[in-house]
């Protein structure tokens, strides 16, 4: 069912000591949305994602997932993270495990699947991201782009309702960026609900159905890609986009 709100963020704030990183954020994610969050470094984008994933505890405000306050959800943070998965810029793979084992361990530990079923699911998604030939490799034996594709397959194997991407291409060499963005484009076309913090403006413009511009811990503008890129309403948005377009 499209247009059903899957995540709702109300009056979210986050401070580290005296430094307020997020200020009164209101935000919703609907099923099937591909939302790109853009803005300069230090604008609070990654902290917002980490709060949504409960890797950081919000200082104030509420986050609801499918209408339920995530702080009081049954099963705790790990069960919630299975449903709201995250792909990190630094991959976060287990270096002592093979590609296949990396995609199996969460399923067996968190979802309590049997090993055979978990391996079948892992193979399905490793095949989808083009990593089936590398199932016996360790992370150190594959490239950065390949590691990120494994990380995406690992997240998909948990059957998430929403997938959060925290600058998934920023740690990659330029020639590897395309292969990861290609996988993400395919996931968007499949209807996966995605929330993507990115510096890839072409992805934000061409793949998202919604773009959020953050600055100084605040959402300054929230619009369709057509509106935001062709007719930004705020001077700060115009200035940010013009800097990026010059590059």
N, C-alpha and C positions, 0 to 999 in steps of 0.2 A: 504494500500500500504506500504509494508515493505521497509526499507532502505531510506525512506523519512526523511530528517532532520526536526525535530520538534522543537528543541531548539539549538540555536547557541550562544556561549559566545565568544566575541572577546576582547582581551587585557584587561580583567577585573582586576581591582585593588581595594583594599579596605583598608583604614587606619582608625584607631581610634586614633585621635590626631597624635602624632609622630610615633605611632606603626603601621607599615604596615603588615596587616594580609594576604592579597592576593596580589600576584605580577604577573601581566601580564598573566592572565589565558586565554588560548584558549581551547575550549571544544565544542563538539557537541553531541547531543543526537538524535538518529534515532528512528523512530516509531517501537515499539516492543522491543527496547533495555532493558535489565536489567543490569544497570551499578552499580557496587559496588565501593564506594570510601573508601579507607583504608588509615591508617597512624596514627601516634602517636597523642595523645591529644595535641591541640595547633597548629596543622599543617594547620588549615584553612578550614577543611572539612565542618563543620557546617556553618561557615560564607559564604562559597560558596553557600550552599543550601539556606541560608537566603537571599542572594543577588538575587538568581534566583527567589525566591518567593516574592521579593520586601519587605521583612521584614527589610532588610537593604538596604540603597541606596548606590550603588557602587560609589567609589571615581572617577573612570574613567573607560572607556570601554563601551561596548554595549552588550545587550542581546536581541536576536531576538527569537520570538515565532511564528512558522509557517510563517517565513519570515518578520514579522512585529516587529519593535522596541517596546519593552514592555512599554517604558516610554510614548509613544504616542498612546497607544491602546485605542480604544473607550471603555467606561464603567469603566475605572479606575482600581485601584488595586484589588478591590473585585471581579469584573467580571473576571479579569485575573486569580486570585487565584482559582476561580471555575474550571478553565481549567487546572491549574497547582497546584494541591492540595498538602497539606503537612501533614504528620503524625509526631508528636513531641515525644520526649522521655518522656515528663511529661504529656502526654495525652491531656491536655488542654480542658477537658470536662467542661460543665456548671454544677456545683454541685447542683444548685437549680432545675435542669430539670431531667426528667426521661431519661432512655436510648433512648426511642423512640423520645422524644422531642429533644434530642441532635442531632438526625439524621434528624429531620424535619426542624429545625429552619433556617438553611442555605438555604435550598431549597425554602422555602417560602419568605425569605427576599431578597436573592440575585437572585435566578432563577425565582422568582415571581410565583411559582407553587401554585395551590390550596392545601388546607390542606389534602384532601383525596388522591390526586395523590402523594403528598409528603410522606404521611404515607405508601402508597403502595410501593413506591420506597425504603423507609427506611426499611420496613419489608423484602423486597427482599434481601437487602444486610446484614441486621442483621441475617437473616436465613443463608446466605452464610458463614458468619464468626462464626456461631454457637451460636449467642446471642439472638435468637428469644424468648427463655423462660424468658428472663430478661428485657423485654421491659418496665415494670413498675417500675423497680428498679432505685434508685438514685445512682450516682457514688460511694458514700461512702459505699454502700451495696454490691459492687462487688470487685473482686480481681484486682490486677494490670494487669494481663494478659487479664482479661475480659475487663477492661477499654480500653486497647490498641486495642482489637478487635472491640470495639464500635467506637473508634476513626478512625479505618480503614474503617468501614462501613459508618461512617459519611462522610469521604472523598470520598468514592466510590459513595455515593448517589448524589454527585454533578456532576457525569458523567465527570470526569477529562480526559484530553488527556495524562497527565503525572502525576504520583504520586511521590512526594519526601518523603523519610523517613529519619528522623534525629535521628540516633541511637535508633531505635524503641524498642530495648530490653534492653537498658542499665539501665533503672530504675526498671527492673523486677527481682524478685527472680529467681534463676537458674531453678527451676522446671516449671516456667511459660514461660520461653524463648521459649521452643519448640512449645507451642501452637500458639504463634504469628508468629514464623518462618514458621510453617506449613501453616498458612493462606497466608503468603507472597509467599511461594512456589506455592500455588494454583493460586494466581493472576499472577505470572510469567508464569505459564503453560497456563493460559487463554490469554496471549499475551499483558497484560497491560504494558505500558512503565513505567519503574521504575528507579529512581535514589536513591540509598540507601547508606547513610553513616553508616558504621557498623564496629564493632569489631568482628563480627561472621565470622571467616575465612572460616569455612566449607560452610556457605551460599554463601560467595563471590566466593569460588572455584567451588561449585557444581551447583548453580542456575544462577549466572550471565553469560552473554555472553561477558562481558567486565569488567575489573578491573582497577581502576585508583589509583595509589599510590601517596599521597601528603606528602610533607615535607616542613616546613618553608614557607608555603604560595605559594608553586610552585608545579605544576604537574611534578613529577620526572619520572614517568613511566606510560604508558597507553597501555594495551595489553589484549589479551584474557586470561582467567583464566589459561588455559593450559600453555601458555608461561610465564605468570608472576609468577606462583607458581612453575613451574618446571625448568624454566631457566631465572630468573630475570637478567636484563642487568646491573643494577646499584648496586654497593656495598651496598648503603644505603637501597635498597629494600631487598637485601639478609639478611642484618643485622636485619631489622624490622621483616621479615618473620621468621627468625630463633628464634628470641625472642618469637614470638607468638607460633611457633610450639613446643617450649620447655614447654609452659604452658599446 
